[in-house]
Every structure is written in structure tokens, then in C-alpha cells.
Amino acid sequence: MRQISTLLMFVMLVAGFGCTQEQPITQLEVGKKKLLGAGLTIEAVDHLKRAELEEAETAAEKVEPRALLLIAYSHAIATGDAKTQEVEIPGLEAEYKQARSERIAALSNTEMKKILQLLAERHRTQDATIQILVDKGAEAVPTLIEYLGIRRYLVLRNDLIEMLYQIGSDGVEHLTAALGDAQTSSEVKVILTRLIGRINDPSAIPALEAIQSGSSPGLRMEVNIALYNLGREEYRTEIIDGLSDSNVDVRRAAAQAMLRLDNPPVDALVSALADSDAQVRTYAGRTLENYPTEKAIDQLIEMVAYDADEGAKEAAAKALIAHGAQDYGKQLARRLIKVLPNVSDPQDRIRIVLVLKKDALMEQIKNAPREHDDNIELDLYYYFQNDEQNDMVKEEINMLLNNLGR
């Protein structure tokens, strides 16, 4: 009995020892680490070639080494590594360019998806990887659109949009097809509509007009904007009217469109500064930075001092700087200094001081009357000395006073 127990223990120990042995490192693993981790692109190519030809046996197993090889070729060309290595390996850059071109032509949908997965991991090869899909052109567009709608790839959204934009007119047919597809989410349809407007290909007009009647109010406004960008001036009035629409998605789209509208309606934009939605206020403020008007100053001061949204306050601050450079803005420094003690948030007080540090506002302070009861520079100094308790705000005011020569 004791002999049987000893034998069983021996077998278990041997089996356990076998399980703890490390698996051999593959050419794929080495090549991937050298490419994405160490930046040793030329060395990575050799390992990835062997991974594709020697290790991968099925089509599925070849997907990752093929995707990585294409990224390696692209990165080596883009960084100049391939050209630099020609001293030791003549003709290397030409070889890599030819291999890259052939592999892009043969790039499958599965390989494109693997490339997007790698892109989402944010490696040093990012720019070269993006260019692969741009160079693939129209054939890459359905996959790029698909990934726009996948939540776990939100990190790629801006990259996907820019890739589609760079592909441009070649991909418009796929973009309009996705607009008419019931499976495409409303969120993605909005993105695609904006893209079509940016790409500026008139061939998309019929498809845009076709989806207007059955679209949600927000998407319908986005379509109006895209059509206006494509030269359909008759949609301008509807876009402007959208600033006062009861639907917040409509107001947001219309307010964002003001940034690109020729001669936007300043009165409507001033009203939009008081909108209940922060995005609308922000877009209105950003537009008024480029189209200053005396009517906006009161509301911009209110925003920069008391608005609850950071983006809206920042837009208001930049707009105020533009307004301070106008003849009707000569009292702006005085008004900001007067409001400063009433602003509760230290970050908002810093923002106001940063506006006051701009050249036009500093000139207003320097040229202001020097009477004791009407000296805004003295008011600022007394506030700095007696009332301000936050060290960061005090530091900014001190720098401003020093710049004024006090």
C-alpha cells in the first residue's frame, strides 16, 4: 500500500513539474514586442516574417503576423529607418515600399479589424498604422464605419473620423449607404452627415435629401447643415431658426454650424449665450469671438464670471478678449475689475485676470483715469492687498500689476 502511495506521489510531482515549465517564446511574440514595445522595427520585420511563414499554419493564425508586418513596413518607411539601414542593406527601403504596397492591396477585412485593434492600444506606430487604412481607401470605409458604432472603440472615434475624411470622395458612396441603413445608429448617422458636409462632394446631395423626412429633428438639422455646406443656400434660414428650437439637439447642431456659417446672425447668437444648454452657449461664444458685437458684452461677462460650465466660461473669456480690442469695448477692463470681488470660484477669478493681462485690456487699465475714487488700477491693487485670499489668484494679479508697472 505504501509503495502504491509513493508511486502516485511521484507521478503527481512529475506531472506538476511539467505544467510549470514555460512555453517557448514564439517569433510572433518577439516580433510584436520589438515593433510595438522597443521600436526595433527592422529587427521586428525578420521575426514577423518567420512568424507568418513558419509558425502560422492556418489563415486565421496568419492574420496577426500579416497585420504587424504591414505596420512594421509602414513605420520603417515613415520614420526613415528603412532608408537609414540601406547603408548595410542596399535597396531595403524600395523592398519595404513594394511589400507595403502589395500587402495593402491584399489587405483583408479581418486584417483591417486586427489593425484597428492594435491601433486602439496606442503604440508608437500610430501614425503609420492610420495611414495604412487611409491608403486602403474606399475598401476600408465599411469597416471604419462599423467601428464608429462599437462602444469599446470610442477611443478610436476621432481617428476613425479623420481616416474617413482623408479617404474623402472615394468613400462617399459607402457613407451615404450607411445613412440609409436602418441598422446604423442615430449617433453614427450624425457623425457621417457631418463628415459628408466636410468632404464637400455634391454627389451626396440626393442621398442627404432622401433621409430628411424620416429623420429625428436633430439629424434633420445636421442634414440641413451638410446641404448648406454643399452649396444649398436655401437651408440657411432653417439653420438660423434652429438656434431657438425647443429641441436641444437641434439647437446644438445649429449653434455648432454658426462657426462655419457666412455672416452668422449676431442677435440670435447673443440670445443663444443665455441658452439653458452649455454646448449651445459654448458654440455661441466661440462664434462671437470671430464676430464681436457690443450687444454680447453683458452676457459674456455674466458667463465668464458665473456660468456653471467650464467650456462655456472659456469660450466667453476668449470672446471677451476679442471684444476688448473694439472701440465699444474700452470699458471692459473696468467692468471685469469691478466684478472680480463677486466671483466665488478662484479658477474663475484667475480666468478673469488672464483676460485682463491681454494687451488691449492692459492698455485700458493704463489709460484709465487716476482719480482716487475712480482708479481701477488702484482698485485692483487694493483688492490684491486686502481681499484676495487665494494664493494662485494673488500670484496672477501680482504679475498683472508688475506688467502694469506698479
Disulfide bonds with the S-S distance in Angstrom:
none
